[in-house]
Amino acid sequence: MTITDLIQSAVTTAIQELYGEAIPAEQAIPTVTRKEFEGDYTIVTFPFTRFAKKKPGEIAEELGAHLVKNVPQLVRFNVVQGFLNLVVADSFWSDFLLQMAGNPDFGRAPKNGKKVMIEFCSPNTNKPLHLGHVRNILLGWACSQICEAAGYDVVKVQVINDRGIAICKSMLAWQKFGEGATPESTGTKSDHFVGDWYVRFEQEFQDEYRTWQGSGAGQQLLAEKRKADQDDKTFFKDYKNTYFNTTSPLGKEAREMLLLWEAGDPDTKALWQRMNQWVYDGFEATYEALGVNFDKFYYESNTYLLGKDIVEQGLASGVFYKKDDGSVWADLTDAKLDHKVVMRSDGTSVYITQDLGTAQMRYQDFGTEKMVYVVADEQNYHFQVLFEILKRLGEPYAAGLHHLSYGMVDLPSGKMKSREGTVVDADDLIAEVIAEAREASKERGEIVELTKPEQEDILRKIGLAALKFHIIKVTPQKRMVFDPKESVDLQGQTGPHIQYAYVRIKSVLRKASDSGLRIADSGLGAAIRNPQSAIEPQERELIGQLYRFPATVQVAAANYDPSEIANYCYDLAKAFHRFFTDLSILKAETEEAKAFRLQLCAAVANVLKTGMGLLGIEMPERM
């Protein structure tokens, strides 16, 4: 039983004994005491006035006295209006530190027998991974590591969007203008090479469209369609997609290529396979640079026809209905989701159909109780519909579906646009943050004595920590701006700031070892604080932070929110920096205090390494 569970149980018992009222356990949940007051945990007594018929302060005084008398782990209390602040015994914190210091797996729960599937990344094969994908990847990877630490078996998957008109645009542009060029012949990373042809198609199409706008046909249509409140520029902007699908020669060629692909034309399939492989090779290099991997790849080219049998079953069971034109729909109005088409009148699938089939296939493949989709908030409605339909179909996994919806990522300069080639590619972003780390390192000059490979490895760790932490620390649902320069600041709420706390600890432990103390990374083991020796406030704050790590992992897993871990690690690092500044470690006032603080340092280093590791962030020994 944790100390918070113990306090919660003791409060419910005390309320019953003092006031004869049985309160629900959730009314007795302790919170961490605010730093400006003495105490470790706080109970709010305002809800108890209803039955106690006393002022909150009086209740707090009576409740505090009862708890200190009956709970050995609580030694004193103070009251601030209706807030009861409880002080946990120093011996409890000393015992806890001794028990956890030698456990490198502290914070990781035993297996719970449950399985969760997390789908993330899911890129298109017509362009390289960009900053938006990076947020998706980092959230998905961190969630997978956190859920695993919380006791789940985790399956990491992605659905690769490897078919459709966008893919044909890249293929057609290379076919028309590439003159046999390859990634090797041009010295271009292979996914960037394919993405360049996607941009080239858009450039050629824009040139064609501008020419058509000035032609007789374009001007005649403008005269026919012009609205009184619409100028020429607005009309042509709105008409662009219609032009592509009805008039454009390039659009026609792209659509014909898609039809050839769907018909299984050997030459078209061969080109498709060749260019997609270029993209896969490029993706894999980026995944390796980010330190992520997947257990299973699903390809839209294999799944886009799935779900038709589910539609038939839904029709038979009354979940779906058919219109006179033969199209099939779901009436979701009672769930405030309107009517949704699941099959076109010509018998072809829509995206929701494919997703229904893919969900069923993945359950058959892995039998996961939970499925998490890491997808931007632009698709919120789609997933509300998907989950509602699967629930109505009675799928056994429907209750475990979750959409990890996240906001888009902007740059200080604004939004990105793939077709115009204004996105920030993931590879360029990685290179930029490492370059920023290199510049910051030059100013400090602290790793110049290391070999060049050692320096580069440290700079890579710092740069990637800057990138990953800057993105993950933001609650997923919030839209965010990524600033590479700000991300490497050692003084801000950044990954390098946390790494610096770890590096400081490793330096202290090395010095202690050099002086003859045998200190393992996991702690001193035998060192323990004398129960009569008071723990300093800075020590207490650190130990309290360490104590809350396992619960933080569980909360982050339950909410699929890696920012919980990121902000925990920042708070722990910040508390350590205060401890390091305020108290002497190697020159502590007594040998006992020295041993205790070294043990505390080792425990903090262990938790920082574990916590940041859950975010995919490596910790350097020096920086």
C-alpha positions as CSV (number, residue, x, y, z in Angstrom):
1,M,0.0,0.0,0.0
2,T,1.4,3.4,-1.0
3,I,1.5,6.3,1.5
4,T,-1.3,8.0,-0.5
5,D,-3.5,4.9,-0.2
6,L,-2.7,4.7,3.5
7,I,-3.7,8.3,4.0
8,Q,-6.9,7.9,1.9
9,S,-7.9,4.9,3.9
10,A,-7.1,6.6,7.2
11,V,-9.1,9.7,6.3
12,T,-12.2,7.7,5.5
13,T,-11.9,5.8,8.8
14,A,-11.4,9.0,10.7
15,I,-14.4,10.7,9.2
16,Q,-16.5,7.7,10.1
17,E,-15.2,7.8,13.7
18,L,-15.3,11.6,14.2
19,Y,-18.5,12.4,12.4
20,G,-20.4,9.2,11.8
21,E,-20.3,9.6,8.1
22,A,-19.3,7.0,5.5
23,I,-17.7,9.0,2.7
24,P,-16.7,7.7,-0.8
25,A,-12.9,7.1,-1.1
26,E,-12.6,9.7,-3.9
27,Q,-13.5,12.4,-1.3
28,A,-10.3,11.5,0.6
29,I,-7.7,11.6,-2.1
30,P,-4.6,13.4,-0.9
31,T,-2.8,15.8,-3.2
32,V,0.8,17.0,-3.0
33,T,1.3,19.9,-0.6
34,R,2.1,23.2,-2.3
35,K,5.8,24.2,-1.9
36,E,5.1,27.3,0.1
37,F,3.6,25.3,3.0
38,E,5.1,22.6,5.2
39,G,3.8,19.2,4.4
40,D,3.9,16.3,2.0
41,Y,0.3,15.6,1.3
42,T,-2.9,17.7,1.7
43,I,-6.5,16.9,2.4
44,V,-9.2,19.4,1.5
45,T,-11.8,19.5,4.3
46,F,-14.4,21.8,2.7
47,P,-16.6,18.9,1.5
48,F,-16.9,17.6,5.0
49,T,-18.7,20.7,6.4
50,R,-22.1,19.4,5.1
51,F,-22.3,16.6,7.7
52,A,-19.7,17.7,10.3
53,K,-21.6,21.0,10.8
54,K,-18.3,22.8,11.6
55,K,-16.0,25.2,9.9
56,P,-13.4,23.7,7.5
57,G,-10.5,24.8,9.7
58,E,-12.0,23.1,12.8
59,I,-12.5,19.9,10.8
60,A,-8.9,20.1,9.6
61,E,-7.6,20.5,13.2
62,E,-9.6,17.5,14.5
63,L,-8.9,15.3,11.5
64,G,-5.1,16.1,11.6
65,A,-4.9,15.3,15.3
66,H,-6.7,12.0,14.7
67,L,-4.4,11.0,11.8
68,V,-1.2,11.8,13.6
69,K,-2.3,9.8,16.6
70,N,-3.4,6.7,14.6
71,V,-1.0,6.6,11.6
72,P,2.6,6.1,12.6
73,Q,3.9,7.3,9.2
74,L,2.4,10.8,9.9
75,V,4.3,12.9,12.5
76,R,2.7,16.3,12.4
77,F,0.2,18.6,10.6
78,N,-0.7,22.2,10.0
79,V,-3.9,23.8,8.8
80,V,-4.2,26.6,6.3
81,Q,-7.9,27.6,6.2
82,G,-9.6,24.3,5.1
83,F,-6.5,22.6,3.9
84,L,-4.9,20.0,6.1
85,N,-1.2,19.6,5.4
86,L,0.3,16.3,6.6
87,V,4.0,15.7,7.2
88,V,5.3,12.2,6.6
89,A,8.0,10.8,8.9
90,D,11.6,11.1,7.8
91,S,12.1,7.4,8.6
92,F,9.5,6.5,6.0
93,W,11.3,8.5,3.3
94,S,14.7,7.0,4.4
95,D,13.3,3.5,4.3
96,F,11.8,4.1,0.9
97,L,15.0,5.4,-0.6
98,L,17.0,2.4,0.7
99,Q,14.4,0.0,-0.8
100,M,14.3,1.7,-4.3
101,A,17.9,2.8,-4.7
102,G,19.1,-0.7,-5.7
103,N,16.2,-1.4,-8.1
104,P,17.0,-0.4,-11.7
105,D,13.4,-1.3,-12.7
106,F,11.9,1.1,-10.2
107,G,8.7,2.6,-11.7
108,R,8.1,-0.4,-14.0
109,A,5.0,-2.5,-13.1
110,P,4.8,-6.3,-13.4
111,K,2.9,-7.6,-16.5
112,N,-0.8,-7.1,-16.1
113,G,-1.8,-9.7,-18.8
114,K,-3.4,-7.1,-21.1
115,K,-2.3,-6.2,-24.6
116,V,-2.5,-2.8,-26.3
117,M,-1.9,-2.0,-29.9
118,I,-0.7,1.5,-30.8
119,E,-0.9,2.7,-34.4
120,F,1.3,5.7,-35.2
121,C,3.2,7.4,-38.0
122,S,1.1,6.0,-41.0
123,P,2.8,8.1,-43.7
124,N,2.1,8.5,-47.4
125,T,4.6,7.1,-49.9
126,N,4.7,10.2,-52.0
127,K,6.9,12.3,-49.7
128,P,9.4,12.1,-46.9
129,L,8.5,12.3,-43.2
130,H,8.1,15.8,-41.9
131,L,7.7,17.7,-38.7
132,G,4.1,16.7,-38.4
133,H,5.0,13.1,-38.7
134,V,7.7,13.6,-36.0
135,R,5.2,14.7,-33.4
136,N,3.0,11.7,-34.3
137,I,6.0,9.3,-34.2
138,L,7.3,10.7,-30.9
139,L,3.9,10.5,-29.2
140,G,3.2,7.0,-30.5
141,W,6.7,5.7,-29.5
142,A,6.5,7.3,-26.0
143,C,3.0,5.9,-25.4
144,S,4.2,2.4,-26.4
145,Q,7.1,2.6,-24.0
146,I,5.0,4.1,-21.2
147,C,2.3,1.4,-21.6
148,E,4.9,-1.3,-21.5
149,A,6.3,0.2,-18.3
150,A,2.8,0.2,-16.9
151,G,2.6,-3.6,-17.4
152,Y,1.0,-4.0,-20.8
153,D,2.2,-6.1,-23.7
154,V,2.5,-3.6,-26.5
155,V,2.2,-4.1,-30.3
156,K,3.5,-1.1,-32.4
157,V,1.9,-0.9,-35.9
158,Q,1.4,1.5,-38.7
159,V,-0.7,1.6,-41.8
160,I,1.3,2.9,-44.8
161,N,-0.8,4.8,-47.3
162,D,0.9,3.4,-50.4
163,R,-1.8,3.9,-53.0
164,G,-4.1,6.5,-54.5
165,I,-3.9,9.6,-56.7
166,A,-1.2,11.3,-54.6
167,I,1.1,8.4,-55.1
168,C,0.4,8.4,-58.9
169,K,1.3,12.1,-59.0
170,S,4.9,11.3,-57.9
171,M,5.1,8.3,-60.2
172,L,3.8,10.3,-63.2
173,A,6.1,13.3,-62.6
174,W,9.2,10.9,-62.5
175,Q,8.0,9.1,-65.5
176,K,7.5,12.3,-67.6
177,F,10.4,14.4,-66.4
178,G,12.9,12.1,-64.5
179,E,14.9,10.9,-67.5
180,G,15.9,7.7,-65.5
181,A,17.3,9.6,-62.5
182,T,17.6,7.6,-59.3
183,P,18.4,8.5,-55.7
184,E,21.9,7.0,-56.3
185,S,22.5,9.0,-59.5
186,T,21.5,12.3,-57.9
187,G,22.9,11.7,-54.4
188,T,19.5,12.2,-52.8
189,K,18.1,10.4,-49.8
190,S,15.6,8.1,-51.4
191,D,12.3,9.3,-49.8
192,H,13.3,12.9,-50.5
193,F,13.9,11.9,-54.1
194,V,10.3,10.7,-54.4
195,G,9.0,13.7,-52.6
196,D,10.8,16.0,-55.0
197,W,8.7,14.5,-57.8
198,Y,5.5,15.1,-55.9
199,V,6.4,18.7,-55.6
200,R,7.4,18.8,-59.3
201,F,4.0,17.5,-60.3
202,E,2.3,20.3,-58.4
203,Q,4.6,22.8,-60.0
204,E,3.8,21.5,-63.5
205,F,0.1,21.4,-62.7
206,Q,0.1,25.0,-61.4
207,D,1.8,26.1,-64.6
208,E,-0.7,24.2,-66.7
209,Y,-3.6,25.7,-64.7
210,R,-2.4,29.3,-65.0
211,T,-2.0,28.8,-68.8
212,W,-5.6,27.4,-69.0
213,Q,-7.0,30.3,-66.9
214,G,-5.8,32.8,-69.5
215,S,-7.0,30.7,-72.4
216,G,-10.3,31.2,-74.2
217,A,-11.8,28.1,-72.5
218,G,-10.8,29.4,-69.1
219,Q,-12.1,32.9,-69.6
220,Q,-15.4,31.6,-71.2
221,L,-16.0,29.4,-68.1
222,L,-15.2,32.3,-65.8
223,A,-17.8,34.5,-67.6
224,E,-20.4,31.7,-67.3
225,K,-19.8,30.8,-63.7
226,R,-18.7,34.2,-62.2
227,K,-20.8,35.2,-59.2
228,A,-21.6,38.7,-58.3
229,D,-19.7,38.6,-55.1
230,Q,-16.7,36.5,-56.4
231,D,-13.6,37.9,-58.0
232,D,-11.6,36.1,-60.7
233,K,-8.8,35.0,-58.3
234,T,-11.3,33.4,-55.8
235,F,-13.2,31.6,-58.6
236,F,-10.1,30.0,-60.0
237,K,-8.9,29.0,-56.5
238,D,-12.2,27.3,-55.8
239,Y,-12.4,25.7,-59.3
240,K,-8.9,24.1,-59.1
241,N,-10.0,20.6,-58.0
242,T,-12.8,20.5,-60.5
243,Y,-10.3,21.5,-63.2
244,F,-8.0,18.7,-62.1
245,N,-10.7,16.1,-62.3
246,T,-12.4,17.2,-65.5
247,T,-10.2,19.2,-67.8
248,S,-6.5,19.0,-66.8
249,P,-4.3,16.8,-69.2
250,L,-2.0,16.1,-66.2
251,G,-5.0,15.2,-64.0
252,K,-6.2,12.8,-66.7
253,E,-2.9,11.1,-66.9
254,A,-2.7,10.7,-63.2
255,R,-6.2,9.3,-63.0
256,E,-5.4,6.9,-65.8
257,M,-2.3,5.7,-64.0
258,L,-4.5,5.0,-60.9
259,L,-6.9,3.0,-63.0
260,L,-4.0,1.0,-64.5
261,W,-2.7,0.3,-61.0
262,E,-6.1,-0.9,-59.8
263,A,-6.3,-3.1,-62.9
264,G,-2.9,-4.7,-62.1
265,D,-1.0,-3.4,-65.1
266,P,2.5,-5.0,-64.8
267,D,4.5,-1.9,-65.9
268,T,2.5,0.4,-63.6
269,K,2.9,-2.0,-60.7
270,A,6.6,-2.3,-61.3
271,L,7.1,1.4,-61.2
272,W,4.9,1.7,-58.1
273,Q,6.9,-1.0,-56.3
274,R,10.2,0.6,-57.3
275,M,9.3,4.1,-56.1
276,N,7.7,2.9,-52.9
277,Q,10.8,0.9,-52.1
278,W,12.8,4.1,-52.4
279,V,10.5,5.7,-49.9
280,Y,10.5,2.7,-47.5
281,D,14.3,2.7,-47.5
282,G,14.3,6.4,-46.7
283,F,11.7,6.0,-43.9
284,E,13.7,3.3,-42.3
285,A,16.8,5.5,-42.1
286,T,14.7,8.2,-40.4
287,Y,13.1,5.7,-38.0
288,E,16.6,4.5,-37.0
289,A,17.8,8.1,-36.5
290,L,14.8,8.7,-34.2
291,G,15.3,5.4,-32.4
292,V,11.9,3.9,-33.2
293,N,10.7,0.6,-34.7
294,F,7.5,-1.2,-35.5
295,D,6.2,-4.7,-34.9
296,K,3.9,-4.8,-37.9
297,F,3.3,-2.9,-41.1
298,Y,-0.1,-2.8,-42.7
299,Y,-0.3,-1.4,-46.3
300,E,-3.3,0.3,-47.7
301,S,-2.7,-1.5,-51.0
302,N,-3.6,-4.7,-49.1
303,T,-6.4,-3.3,-46.9
304,Y,-8.3,-0.9,-49.1
305,L,-10.8,-3.6,-50.1
306,L,-11.4,-4.8,-46.6
307,G,-14.7,-4.2,-44.8
308,K,-17.2,-5.1,-47.5
309,D,-18.2,-8.3,-45.6
310,I,-18.6,-6.2,-42.4
311,V,-21.0,-3.9,-44.4
312,E,-23.1,-7.0,-45.4
313,Q,-23.2,-8.2,-41.8
314,G,-24.2,-4.7,-40.7
315,L,-27.0,-4.6,-43.2
316,A,-28.3,-8.0,-42.0
317,S,-28.2,-6.9,-38.4
318,G,-29.8,-3.5,-39.0
319,V,-26.8,-1.4,-38.1
320,F,-26.7,-0.1,-41.7
321,Y,-29.4,0.7,-44.2
322,K,-29.4,0.9,-48.0
323,K,-30.6,3.9,-50.0
324,D,-32.5,3.6,-53.3
325,D,-29.3,4.2,-55.3
326,G,-27.7,1.2,-53.6
327,S,-25.3,3.1,-51.3
328,V,-25.1,1.9,-47.7
329,W,-25.3,4.2,-44.7
330,A,-25.2,4.2,-40.9
331,D,-27.7,6.4,-39.1
332,L,-25.7,7.8,-36.1
333,T,-28.0,10.8,-35.4
334,D,-28.8,9.5,-32.0
335,A,-25.1,9.7,-31.1
336,K,-25.1,13.3,-32.6
337,L,-22.9,12.1,-35.5
338,D,-25.3,12.4,-38.5
339,H,-25.6,9.8,-41.3
340,K,-22.4,8.3,-42.6
341,V,-21.9,6.5,-45.9
342,V,-20.0,3.2,-45.6
343,M,-20.4,1.9,-49.2
344,R,-20.9,3.9,-52.4
345,S,-23.7,3.1,-54.8
346,D,-21.2,1.5,-57.2
347,G,-20.1,-0.9,-54.5
348,T,-16.8,0.7,-53.8
349,S,-15.4,1.3,-50.3
350,V,-14.8,4.6,-48.5
351,Y,-12.1,5.2,-45.9
352,I,-14.4,4.2,-43.0
353,T,-15.1,0.8,-44.7
354,Q,-11.4,0.1,-44.9
355,D,-10.8,1.1,-41.3
356,L,-13.6,-1.2,-40.1
357,G,-11.9,-4.1,-41.9
358,T,-8.5,-3.2,-40.7
359,A,-9.6,-3.0,-37.1
360,Q,-11.1,-6.5,-37.4
361,M,-8.0,-7.9,-39.1
362,R,-5.7,-6.5,-36.4
363,Y,-7.9,-8.0,-33.6
364,Q,-7.6,-11.3,-35.4
365,D,-3.9,-10.9,-35.7
366,F,-3.1,-9.9,-32.1
367,G,-6.2,-10.1,-29.9
368,T,-5.5,-6.8,-28.3
369,E,-8.0,-5.5,-25.7
370,K,-7.1,-1.9,-26.5
371,M,-6.3,-0.1,-29.8
372,V,-4.9,3.4,-29.9
373,Y,-4.8,5.5,-33.0
374,V,-2.3,8.3,-33.0
375,V,-3.8,10.7,-35.6
376,A,-4.0,14.5,-35.8
377,D,-7.1,16.2,-34.6
378,E,-8.3,16.9,-38.2
379,Q,-9.6,13.4,-38.0
380,N,-11.6,13.7,-34.8
381,Y,-15.0,13.2,-36.5
382,H,-13.8,10.2,-38.5
383,F,-12.7,8.3,-35.4
384,Q,-15.9,9.2,-33.5
385,V,-17.8,7.6,-36.3
386,L,-15.5,4.6,-36.6
387,F,-15.7,3.8,-32.9
388,E,-19.5,4.3,-32.8
389,I,-20.0,1.9,-35.7
390,L,-17.7,-0.8,-34.2
391,K,-19.5,-0.5,-30.9
392,R,-22.9,-1.0,-32.7
393,L,-21.5,-3.9,-34.6
394,G,-20.7,-5.5,-31.2
395,E,-17.0,-5.9,-31.9
396,P,-15.3,-7.4,-28.8
397,Y,-12.6,-4.7,-28.7
398,A,-14.9,-1.8,-29.2
399,A,-14.7,-0.6,-25.6
400,G,-10.9,-0.4,-25.8
401,L,-10.6,2.0,-28.8
402,H,-8.9,5.3,-28.3
403,H,-8.1,8.2,-30.6
404,L,-4.9,9.9,-29.4
405,S,-5.8,13.2,-31.1
406,Y,-3.0,15.7,-31.3
407,G,-2.7,19.3,-32.5
408,M,-0.6,20.3,-35.5
409,V,2.9,21.6,-35.3
410,D,3.8,25.0,-36.7
411,L,7.2,26.7,-37.1
412,P,7.9,30.2,-35.9
413,S,7.5,31.2,-39.6
414,G,4.0,29.6,-39.8
415,K,2.3,26.6,-41.3
416,M,3.8,24.0,-43.7
417,K,2.5,22.9,-47.1
418,S,3.7,19.6,-48.6
419,R,2.7,20.2,-52.2
420,E,4.5,23.5,-52.3
421,G,7.6,22.0,-50.8
422,T,7.5,24.2,-47.7
423,V,7.5,21.5,-45.1
424,V,10.4,20.9,-42.7
425,D,11.6,17.3,-43.4
426,A,12.3,15.1,-40.4
427,D,15.8,14.5,-41.5
428,D,16.6,18.2,-41.9
429,L,15.0,18.9,-38.5
430,I,17.2,16.2,-36.9
431,A,20.3,17.7,-38.5
432,E,19.2,21.2,-37.4
433,V,18.8,20.4,-33.7
434,I,22.1,18.6,-33.6
435,A,23.7,21.6,-35.3
436,E,22.1,23.8,-32.6
437,A,23.5,21.5,-29.9
438,R,27.0,21.8,-31.6
439,E,26.8,25.6,-31.5
440,A,25.7,25.6,-27.8
441,S,28.5,23.2,-27.0
442,K,31.1,25.5,-28.6
443,E,30.1,28.2,-26.2
444,R,30.7,26.0,-23.1
445,G,33.7,23.9,-24.5
446,E,33.1,21.1,-22.0
447,I,33.6,18.1,-24.3
448,V,36.6,19.3,-26.3
449,E,38.9,16.8,-24.6
450,L,36.8,13.8,-25.9
451,T,37.5,12.0,-29.1
452,K,35.5,13.2,-32.2
453,P,33.2,10.2,-32.3
454,E,32.5,10.6,-28.5
455,Q,31.7,14.3,-29.1
456,E,29.4,13.5,-32.0
457,D,27.6,10.9,-30.0
458,I,27.0,13.3,-27.2
459,L,25.8,16.1,-29.6
460,R,23.4,13.6,-31.2
461,K,21.9,12.7,-27.8
462,I,21.6,16.4,-26.8
463,G,20.1,17.4,-30.2
464,L,17.5,14.5,-30.2
465,A,16.7,15.2,-26.6
466,A,16.0,18.8,-27.5
467,L,13.8,17.8,-30.3
468,K,11.9,15.0,-28.6
469,F,11.3,16.8,-25.2
470,H,10.3,20.1,-26.8
471,I,7.5,18.2,-28.7
472,I,6.5,15.7,-26.0
473,K,6.3,18.1,-23.1
474,V,3.2,19.7,-24.7
475,T,-0.1,18.1,-24.0
476,P,-1.0,16.2,-27.2
477,Q,-4.3,18.0,-27.8
478,K,-2.6,21.4,-28.0
479,R,-1.4,22.9,-31.2
480,M,2.3,23.9,-30.8
481,V,5.1,25.8,-32.3
482,F,8.5,24.2,-32.6
483,D,11.6,26.4,-32.3
484,P,14.9,24.5,-32.7
485,K,17.0,27.2,-31.0
486,E,14.8,27.4,-27.9
487,S,14.7,23.6,-27.6
488,V,18.5,23.3,-26.8
489,D,18.5,25.9,-24.0
490,L,20.1,24.4,-20.9
491,Q,18.2,26.8,-18.6
492,G,14.7,26.3,-19.9
493,Q,12.1,23.5,-19.7
494,T,14.1,21.5,-22.2
495,G,15.6,18.0,-22.7
496,P,19.2,19.2,-22.3
497,H,18.3,20.9,-19.0
498,I,17.2,17.4,-17.7
499,Q,20.2,15.7,-19.3
500,Y,22.4,18.3,-17.5
501,A,21.0,17.2,-14.1
502,Y,21.9,13.6,-15.0
503,V,25.4,14.6,-16.1
504,R,25.9,16.5,-12.8
505,I,25.0,13.4,-10.9
506,K,27.3,11.1,-12.9
507,S,30.1,13.6,-12.3
508,V,29.5,13.5,-8.5
509,L,29.4,9.8,-8.5
510,R,32.6,9.5,-10.5
511,K,34.4,11.9,-8.0
512,A,33.1,9.8,-5.1
513,S,34.3,6.6,-6.7
514,D,37.7,8.2,-7.4
515,S,38.0,9.1,-3.7
516,G,37.6,5.5,-2.7
517,L,33.8,5.1,-2.1
518,R,32.3,2.0,-3.8
519,I,29.2,3.4,-5.3
520,A,27.2,1.5,-7.9
521,D,25.0,3.4,-10.2
522,S,21.9,2.0,-8.4
523,G,22.9,3.5,-5.1
524,L,25.0,2.7,-1.9
525,G,22.8,-0.1,-0.8
526,A,23.9,-0.3,2.8
527,A,23.8,3.4,3.5
528,I,20.8,4.6,5.5
529,R,19.9,7.8,7.4
530,N,19.8,7.5,11.2
531,P,16.1,7.8,12.2
532,Q,17.1,10.6,14.5
533,S,18.7,12.7,11.8
534,A,16.4,15.1,10.1
535,I,16.0,15.1,6.4
536,E,16.6,18.5,4.8
537,P,13.7,20.1,2.8
538,Q,15.6,19.7,-0.4
539,E,16.2,16.0,0.2
540,R,12.6,15.5,1.2
541,E,11.4,17.2,-2.0
542,L,13.6,14.9,-4.1
543,I,12.5,11.7,-2.3
544,G,8.9,12.7,-2.6
545,Q,9.3,13.2,-6.3
546,L,11.0,9.8,-6.7
547,Y,8.1,8.2,-4.7
548,R,5.6,9.5,-7.2
549,F,7.3,8.1,-10.3
550,P,5.4,4.7,-10.5
551,A,2.0,6.5,-10.1
552,T,3.0,9.0,-12.7
553,V,3.8,6.2,-15.2
554,Q,0.4,4.6,-14.5
555,V,-1.4,8.0,-15.0
556,A,0.5,8.6,-18.3
557,A,-0.4,5.2,-19.6
558,A,-4.1,5.5,-18.6
559,N,-4.4,8.9,-20.4
560,Y,-2.0,8.0,-23.2
561,D,-0.2,11.3,-22.4
562,P,3.6,11.3,-22.5
563,S,3.7,14.9,-21.4
564,E,3.0,13.6,-17.9
565,I,6.4,11.9,-17.9
566,A,8.1,14.8,-19.6
567,N,6.9,17.3,-17.0
568,Y,7.7,14.9,-14.2
569,C,11.3,14.5,-15.4
570,Y,11.6,18.3,-15.7
571,D,10.3,18.8,-12.1
572,L,12.6,16.1,-10.8
573,A,15.6,17.7,-12.6
574,K,14.7,21.1,-11.3
575,A,14.4,19.8,-7.8
576,F,17.8,18.2,-8.1
577,H,19.4,21.4,-9.4
578,R,18.1,23.1,-6.2
579,F,19.4,20.3,-4.0
580,F,22.8,20.4,-5.8
581,T,23.0,24.2,-5.3
582,D,21.8,24.4,-1.7
583,L,23.5,21.3,-0.1
584,S,27.0,20.0,-0.2
585,I,27.3,16.4,-1.3
586,L,30.9,15.3,-1.2
587,K,31.7,17.8,1.5
588,A,28.6,17.1,3.6
589,E,28.7,17.8,7.3
590,T,28.9,14.1,8.3
591,E,29.8,10.9,6.6
592,E,26.2,9.7,7.1
593,A,24.9,12.8,5.3
594,K,27.4,12.2,2.5
595,A,26.4,8.6,2.1
596,F,22.7,9.5,2.2
597,R,23.0,12.2,-0.5
598,L,25.1,10.1,-2.7
599,Q,22.4,7.4,-2.5
600,L,19.8,10.0,-3.3
601,C,21.8,11.2,-6.3
602,A,22.1,7.7,-7.7
603,A,18.4,7.1,-7.2
604,V,17.6,10.4,-9.0
605,A,19.9,9.5,-11.9
606,N,18.2,6.1,-12.2
607,V,14.7,7.6,-12.4
608,L,15.8,10.3,-14.8
609,K,17.3,7.7,-17.1
610,T,14.2,5.5,-16.9
611,G,11.8,8.4,-17.3
612,M,13.5,10.0,-20.2
613,G,14.1,6.6,-21.7
614,L,10.3,6.1,-21.8
615,L,10.3,9.2,-24.1
616,G,12.9,7.8,-26.3
617,I,15.6,10.1,-25.0
618,E,19.1,8.9,-24.2
619,M,21.2,10.3,-21.4
620,P,24.8,11.2,-22.0
621,E,27.5,10.7,-19.3
622,R,29.0,14.1,-20.2
623,M,27.9,17.2,-22.0
